[in-house]
Amino acid sequence: MAKPNYQFEKRQRDLAKKQKQEEKRRQKLANKATTDGGGDDAATPPDTAEAVTQDDAHTAAA
């Protein structure tokens, strides 16, 4: 009786897992692109707050 090739099986599981994760990532990107900016509006305030903080840091340094 032939012995099982565990390395091959593990490699196949890992490839399947990576493929599934990639598919989920693509699905999330597609869902995000189809929404009407709901996620974009939520991401904007931290960026502006960070920009103000950086401007204050530059003003204090000058």
N, C-alpha and C positions, 0 to 999 in steps of 0.2 A: 504494500500500500504506500502511496506517495505521501510525503509529509507536506503539511500546509506551508505556503510561502507567506509568512506574516508581514514581511516588509512590503510586498506587493499589495496585500489587503489594506495595510495602513496607508500606503500611498494613494490608493483608490478612494479611501474614506476622506483623506485630506483634500484631494482634488474635488470631490463632491461637495465638501464643506465650503471650500473657497468659491466654487461655482455658485452655490446657494447664497453665500454672503454677497457676492458680486451682483447677483440677480436682485437681492433685496435692496442693495445700494442704488441700482438703476431704477428700481420701482419707486424708491423714496424720492429720487431726483425728478422722476416723471411726475409724481404727485405734487411735489413742491412747485414745479414749473406750471402746473395746471391751476393751482390755487391763485386767487386774485390778490396776491401781495400780503396775505395775512401774516406769513412768516417774515416777510421783508420789513413790514412796519414794526414788528417786535424787535428786530435786529437793529433798527436805526437808532433808537435812543442811546444804547451803550456806546455806539460808535461816536455820536456827537458828544456825549459826556467825556469820552476818552480824548477827543479832539480838543475840547475846552481845557482839560487837564494838561495836555501837552502844550497848548498855547500859553497857559499860565506858567508852566515850567520854563518856557523859552523867555517869557517876559521877566521872570524873576532872575534868570541867569544873566540877562542883558543889563 
